Amino acid sequence: MQNEDYMVIFQPSGRRGSVPKGVSIVEAARLLGVGIETLCGGRTVCGKCIVRIEAGRFEKFGITTGLDHVSPWQEAEGKFINAEQKAAGFRLGCQARVFGDLLVYVPEASRACKQVISKAARDIKIDLNPAVRHYHLKLDPPVIEEPLGDFERVGRDLEKKYGLKDLTIDLFALRQLPRVLRQGDWQVTVSVWNQKEIICVRPGTVKRSYGFAIDVGTTTVAAYLCDLNSGHVVDTVSMMNPQCKYGEDVMSRITYHRNNPGGLQRMRDDIIAGLNQLIDRALAVTHPPKPAKTILDASAPVEADATGNSQEEYLCLQHDDIHDLAIVFNTVMHHIFLEIDPAALGRSPFPPAIHHSLNIKARDLGININPAAYVFVLPNEAGFVGADNVGVLLAEQPHKGDLNQLIIDIGTNGELVLGNRHKLISSSCATGPALEGAQLSCGMRAAPGAIERIAIDSETKEVDYKVIGRQAWRKFSGPEDMHVRGICGSGVLDLLAELFRTGIIDKGGAFNRKTLNGHPRLRKNPSTGMAEFVLAWSAESAIENDIVITQKDIRQMQLAKGALYAGCKLMIKRLGLKQVDLVKIAGAFGTHIDRVKALIAGLFPDCRIENIQSVGNAAGDGCRAALLNVAKREEADWYARNVEYIELTTEPNFQREFVAAMSLPHMYDDFPHLEGIVPADILRQ
Amino acid sequence: MQNEDYMVIFQPSGRRGSVPKGVSIVEAARLLGVGIETLCGGRTVCGKCIVRIEAGRFEKFGITTGLDHVSPWQEAEGKFINAEQKAAGFRLGCQARVFGDLLVYVPEASRACKQVISKAARDIKIDLNPAVRHYHLKLDPPVIEEPLGDFERVGRDLEKKYGLKDLTIDLFALRQLPRVLRQGDWQVTVSVWNQKEIICVRPGTVKRSYGFAIDVGTTTVAAYLCDLNSGHVVDTVSMMNPQCKYGEDVMSRITYHRNNPGGLQRMRDDIIAGLNQLIDRALAVTHPPKPAKTILDASAPVEADATGNSQEEYLCLQHDDIHDLAIVFNTVMHHIFLEIDPAALGRSPFPPAIHHSLNIKARDLGININPAAYVFVLPNEAGFVGADNVGVLLAEQPHKGDLNQLIIDIGTNGELVLGNRHKLISSSCATGPALEGAQLSCGMRAAPGAIERIAIDSETKEVDYKVIGRQAWRKFSGPEDMHVRGICGSGVLDLLAELFRTGIIDKGGAFNRKTLNGHPRLRKNPSTGMAEFVLAWSAESAIENDIVITQKDIRQMQLAKGALYAGCKLMIKRLGLKQVDLVKIAGAFGTHIDRVKALIAGLFPDCRIENIQSVGNAAGDGCRAALLNVAKREEADWYARNVEYIELTTEPNFQREFVAAMSLPHMYDDFPHLEGIVPADILRQ
C-alpha cells in the first residue's frame, strides 16, 4: 500500500516531473504545466488530446519507458485513432493513465496555445452613481469632558454634515479607525458602501477610488479597471479562463466536478487565483507614469494610447484602493466561482441555486482587493441564461424602447433575448462549440495559425484565407509562410457562408459533386471514406497535414446554426411578431463576425443588413454599468425577475423548426435581403 | 549578521529549547511553555518574576552556563532583589535577557499556577427570544414549467408561510442549499438570523440550535453553552485568559502592545485560540450521554449533577450546530479581541474605538462555530467601562426600578454604576490589583495554597486561616499540612477587616504597636526595616518563608478600597442622594466576598447589611441574556448610550475624598450598621 509516483516527460516542451500512479496523461500535463487541448473534458467526444507514447530507454532522461507503462487501450479511442496510429503509440491523453515512467510526445495539433482574446471596453454612456462614496470630515478631537468613541464621533458628523444615519462599520475598517483618525489629525475620508456601511477610512482628504468590472467567460476572462470618480476605464486586462483545462464547455466542467472529488474546489481555486493575477496585472501596469490604455493580450507588446488622465499622472494603485467589484458569468461559472454545486444545472429542469444578485465581502471569496469591499455578483436569469446575459441587457436596454430587438450572445452556449419595453423573453440553445471551432476535425481556438477569414472564388473554387498572427492573406503569401493550424470561430461562419454562396455545398449542406467534379480540393478521405474539402494544403500548414473540412464538420455547423435559428424563430412566434427590427450580436465572437456572412449562413431569420449590429462584449459593458451605477444593480435584479425564460427544447414545434433551420440559409424562409449577394439560383434551390 | 539561538533549560520543570538571542527570560519561558508569574507585564512593578540563573557546566544537559550569559543587572531589579540574592544569581525574569546558554531555576513563588476559576451561571430569568430562528418548509420541487432557483423557491415559501420578506442568504449557507434541498427531498429547516439573513439550511425537520455566551475577563474566561430552544445552560467551561502571560492588568497589555511589534496580533491570536479551545471542550464534553453540568475547572474531576435534560440524552454537538454567540469584556479586552489598536484607551481622555454593539461573522474573527453565524459583541459604555459592565446592567436592570442601586464590579479594574429608572451614572476607579492579591508582597492569584479566608482572635491576635485546596482551617491542621503560598483576593479583604476589627491596625492603617507590644507576629523586617505582621510561619508555608503582610501592603489595600469608596461617594453626591438603597457586588471576587467584612474594611459607604448582595458573574449572566433574547441587545445599546460616564479623577473633590476614604472604614463617615460588629472604641477612634 504505497503511493507510487512515476516520472513523466513531455516533448517537445521538455517539461518533466513526478506524478501519482493512475492519473491520466491530460491530468499529468496539467500537473506539470503542459498545455494539452481538452475540449470535452475527458468524455472522448472531441479527440483533441491525442498524444504519442514513446517506447525505449532514454539515456538522456535516465528513464526506460514503453507502451505498457500506460493503462490498456479503450475502445472509445478508436473513434479518433486508427490501427496504424495505435501501433505507433498514439493514445487519447484523457484515457491513457500513467502506470510507469513515460516519455510523451504532444503533437502540434494537440498543443493548447495561448488564445487571442479581444474584449476591449466599448465607449458606452453610463451615469456615474457608484455604490461606494467618499465623505470628508474634520472632527473635534475627544476631550475629557466629551470622550465619545471614534466610531460614534465619525457617525455623528456624517449625520450632521451628510445626513447619513444608522451606519455600520466593517471590522477591517474599524481596525484602521483609531490610527487613521490620529494620523490625519482628526481629518479623514470615510468611504461608505450603499449609504449603509463604512468600508474604509483614510487620513486627510483623499479621492482615489477604483473598481473592477469582470466578465468571466467559459473560455476567456476580461477585467476592466475603472476610476469610480470619473467612470473611465483605466485599463483592460484579460486572460484565458484557467478552468479550460477541466473542459472547454460548461457541461464538461459539471462533468469534471461530478467525477472528481474536490473538483469543484479546484476549479474555484483556479478562477480565484486567475482573477487575482488579473487584478495584480492591472494594478502593476498602472504603476509607471503613463496614461490609461487598453491591453488586448498580456503577451502582446504594451501600446499606450493617449487617452489622457492628466489629473493623476503617477497612478500607483494598491489593492486597498479597489473599493468595489462587479462580476458576471454564465450560471455554471457563477456557481463554480461561488463554490456552489452546479450539478443541478446539468439536469432538467436546470434550476440555478439562486437568481438574485449577491453582495459578498471580497475577503470571503479570497479576491485580493480592499478586504472590506463588497463583490457585487450580478443575478442569473435561468440555469442557462446567466448574469452575463443580464449584463448584455444592462448594456443594450431592450426594455427601454419600442423596437423589437433580438439579442444573440454567442459564446460556447447561445443565449437569446427578444422583445421591447412591453415584454422580454429569453432562451438558450445548445449551439455546441462548433461555431467556436471546437469539435470540428480542424477546429481550434482563436490562436496564432487559426484561419479567421475565408473567401472562396465563385468560379475556380480556390480558397483564400487569413490566419491569426499574419497580416497578409494566402494569395499574397508563399505557402510556407502561412503555418496554418486549423480554423477558429470567426472563420467557421465565413466558411459555411462561402461554401454555400459558391455552390460547393447545397442548401442541405451536402458537397455538390456535380459542381466540383474532379476538383482536387474535394476528395474522399482514404481511411474514413468520408468526403472532405481541402482548405489549405499541407505545404501551408504547421501540422504536416492538409487542413480540411469534412461532411461531418459541415453537419456540426448546421446543427449549431440550426439550433440558433430555430430558437430565434420560436421566440419571434412566441411574441407574435412577423420579424425583428434589430439584430444585435454580442460576445467576442460577435466582434469578429461578418454580418453578411452570418445572414448567408442563416444564423438568424432575414433582416435588413444595416439593422444587424455587432455590440462587442456587451456582457462586460453591462457589468461595468453595474459597477459604476447602483441604479443598474436594481435594474439587473429587475431583468432577472422579469425576463421570461422559455425552454425551447420542450416547445412542441422545436424539432421541426430545428430540422428546417439546418438548411442554408433555411429550408422555407425567404431571405429578400440576400438578393444580389447570393446568386438567385443558389439562394432559391 | 547571523540570528543566534541559545539553549535555555528551565528547572524544576525541565522544559528546554532554543530561543533567539536577546529575548527576556520571561519571554523565553513563554516560548517554551513554562509558566512564570508576570503581573505587571515587565514594568518592574510587581517583582513576581524572580528567577535564579545557575552557573557552571551541566553535563546532564550538555551546556555550560553562567551569570554572564544574561544581560547586565538593571538598577530597577534592586527593588526586589537584595545584594545577597543578587550574588546568588537571582534576577527579574522580565529584565534579564538571554545572551548565552542558560539553566534557569524558577522558585515556587514565581511559578504561575493554574488559578481556581469560579464563574458558574446563575439561575436568572431570561425571556427566550433568540436572534436565530428555525423554519420548516416542504417545497414543491422544480419542474420544467417552473424551474425557479433554489433560493427563490425557499424565499417564496418563507414569505407565504411565515411572512418573512426580502431575506438575504449567507454565502456559506447558499453553498449548502442545492445539496440540502435534494438530500431532504425538498423538506428543509431554514435558520434565519434577525429575520434578515438565512445562515443555515438543514435537510428535514431539525430543531437543534445552540449558542455560546462568553465573558472574557482580564484574568479569566467563562463560556456558557446554551440551548437556544430552551434557554438552558448546557455546560459552563472556563479557563485562564491566555493573555495573562503578557501582563496581569489591562494597562500591562496596552504596554505590551506598544513595546512589541506584532504584540496586538499575538494577544489577539491567543484569545481566539483560547476561545476555540473552550468551545471545543464544551462540545467534546457534551458528547457522552450525560446530563448538563457545570465544570468549574478543566483540571478538576468532572462531577455531573443531575439537572436532567432528558429530552435529548445523547447530545452530540458539532461546531456547525452553534448558531449564535454573544461576548462581553472590558474595553481593552474588547479592542484586543477585535484587533483594534487599544493605545488610545491608555491615554486621557481614553476614548474607545467604538461604543456600539457589533455583529461580526464568526469566520471573520476565526471563531470556530458555524461559519455563517454572527458573533454579537456587546457595546462599550466608555474607555474604562466596557461591555462587561453593560452585561452586569442587563442582568441587574437598575433602570427598571425605583430603588437606587449601587453596583460594584470588582475585577482588576473597579466599575461602578449608580441610579434607578430616572438616571444612571457609571464610573471606573483604578483600584489596582491589590484587592485581587497582586502587588502585595505575599499576594497571589486564587490558586491552590492561597489564603482565601482569615479570622484573627481579638484577644490573642492569633491568626486562623483557610487555603484554597484544603478544607480544614489552620487551627484544625498541622502546620506542615497547610502549604501556604500567599494570599489571594478574597483573603485580602478579610485580612484588612480583621486587622482593623482586632485593633492590630488603627483607623489610619498603621500597626498598633501598643496593642501588639512584644507580640511575635509583629516585627521589623531585618533587611528593609519595615514593620510586618506574620500571617503564617514558614513551617506552614510552601515557599520556605513566613507569609507576611507589610505596612506597605496595608497601604496598597487602603489605596484600592479608598479609590472605590471615594468613587461611590462622589457618585452618590452627583445624584444628590443621601445613601444608596442596595449595594450589589458583582464579579468572581464578589461571589467570595464576606459582605460584613467588606463593610468593615470600608469598601463602600454604610448600608444595611441585608441590603448588600453578591450577584456573582453578572457580566456573564447579562451576556447570556443578550444571547437568548434579541430585545436585550437593543437594551444593551440603550445602556451604552444612556448611562452617563463620570470621570472621577477630574472631580474637584476627588483627591480629598480619596484621602478620607483610605481610613478604616472612613475618616469621617458614620457606620451605624457596624455597631455591635466592630467594638465601639475601634470603630470610633
HADDOCK unambig.tbl for C-alpha pairs under 7 A between the chains (distance, minus, plus):
assign (segid A and resid 142 and name CA) (segid B and resid 349 and name CA) 6.69 0.50 0.50
assign (segid A and resid 142 and name CA) (segid B and resid 351 and name CA) 6.96 0.50 0.50
assign (segid A and resid 143 and name CA) (segid B and resid 349 and name CA) 5.55 0.50 0.50
assign (segid A and resid 144 and name CA) (segid B and resid 348 and name CA) 6.82 0.50 0.50
assign (segid A and resid 144 and name CA) (segid B and resid 349 and name CA) 4.65 0.50 0.50
assign (segid A and resid 147 and name CA) (segid B and resid 349 and name CA) 5.70 0.50 0.50
assign (segid A and resid 147 and name CA) (segid B and resid 350 and name CA) 6.69 0.50 0.50
assign (segid A and resid 147 and name CA) (segid B and resid 351 and name CA) 5.07 0.50 0.50
assign (segid A and resid 148 and name CA) (segid B and resid 351 and name CA) 5.91 0.50 0.50
assign (segid A and resid 149 and name CA) (segid B and resid 351 and name CA) 4.97 0.50 0.50
assign (segid A and resid 149 and name CA) (segid B and resid 352 and name CA) 4.69 0.50 0.50
assign (segid A and resid 149 and name CA) (segid B and resid 353 and name CA) 5.23 0.50 0.50
assign (segid A and resid 149 and name CA) (segid B and resid 354 and name CA) 5.00 0.50 0.50
assign (segid A and resid 149 and name CA) (segid B and resid 355 and name CA) 5.98 0.50 0.50
assign (segid A and resid 150 and name CA) (segid B and resid 351 and name CA) 6.92 0.50 0.50
assign (segid A and resid 150 and name CA) (segid B and resid 352 and name CA) 6.50 0.50 0.50
assign (segid A and resid 150 and name CA) (segid B and resid 353 and name CA) 4.69 0.50 0.50
assign (segid A and resid 150 and name CA) (segid B and resid 354 and name CA) 5.80 0.50 0.50
assign (segid A and resid 151 and name CA) (segid B and resid 353 and name CA) 5.99 0.50 0.50
assign (segid A and resid 151 and name CA) (segid B and resid 354 and name CA) 5.01 0.50 0.50
assign (segid A and resid 152 and name CA) (segid B and resid 354 and name CA) 6.53 0.50 0.50
assign (segid A and resid 175 and name CA) (segid B and resid 339 and name CA) 6.46 0.50 0.50
assign (segid A and resid 175 and name CA) (segid B and resid 340 and name CA) 4.64 0.50 0.50
assign (segid A and resid 178 and name CA) (segid B and resid 341 and name CA) 6.80 0.50 0.50
assign (segid A and resid 178 and name CA) (segid B and resid 353 and name CA) 5.96 0.50 0.50
assign (segid A and resid 339 and name CA) (segid B and resid 175 and name CA) 6.46 0.50 0.50
assign (segid A and resid 340 and name CA) (segid B and resid 175 and name CA) 4.63 0.50 0.50
assign (segid A and resid 341 and name CA) (segid B and resid 175 and name CA) 7.00 0.50 0.50
assign (segid A and resid 341 and name CA) (segid B and resid 178 and name CA) 6.79 0.50 0.50
assign (segid A and resid 348 and name CA) (segid B and resid 144 and name CA) 6.82 0.50 0.50
assign (segid A and resid 349 and name CA) (segid B and resid 142 and name CA) 6.70 0.50 0.50
assign (segid A and resid 349 and name CA) (segid B and resid 143 and name CA) 5.55 0.50 0.50
assign (segid A and resid 349 and name CA) (segid B and resid 144 and name CA) 4.65 0.50 0.50
assign (segid A and resid 349 and name CA) (segid B and resid 147 and name CA) 5.69 0.50 0.50
assign (segid A and resid 350 and name CA) (segid B and resid 147 and name CA) 6.68 0.50 0.50
assign (segid A and resid 351 and name CA) (segid B and resid 142 and name CA) 6.94 0.50 0.50
assign (segid A and resid 351 and name CA) (segid B and resid 147 and name CA) 5.04 0.50 0.50
assign (segid A and resid 351 and name CA) (segid B and resid 148 and name CA) 5.91 0.50 0.50
assign (segid A and resid 351 and name CA) (segid B and resid 149 and name CA) 4.97 0.50 0.50
assign (segid A and resid 351 and name CA) (segid B and resid 150 and name CA) 6.92 0.50 0.50
assign (segid A and resid 352 and name CA) (segid B and resid 149 and name CA) 4.68 0.50 0.50
assign (segid A and resid 352 and name CA) (segid B and resid 150 and name CA) 6.48 0.50 0.50
assign (segid A and resid 353 and name CA) (segid B and resid 149 and name CA) 5.22 0.50 0.50
assign (segid A and resid 353 and name CA) (segid B and resid 150 and name CA) 4.67 0.50 0.50
assign (segid A and resid 353 and name CA) (segid B and resid 151 and name CA) 5.98 0.50 0.50
assign (segid A and resid 353 and name CA) (segid B and resid 178 and name CA) 5.97 0.50 0.50
assign (segid A and resid 354 and name CA) (segid B and resid 149 and name CA) 5.00 0.50 0.50
assign (segid A and resid 354 and name CA) (segid B and resid 150 and name CA) 5.78 0.50 0.50
assign (segid A and resid 354 and name CA) (segid B and resid 151 and name CA) 5.00 0.50 0.50
assign (segid A and resid 354 and name CA) (segid B and resid 152 and name CA) 6.52 0.50 0.50
assign (segid A and resid 355 and name CA) (segid B and resid 149 and name CA) 5.98 0.50 0.50
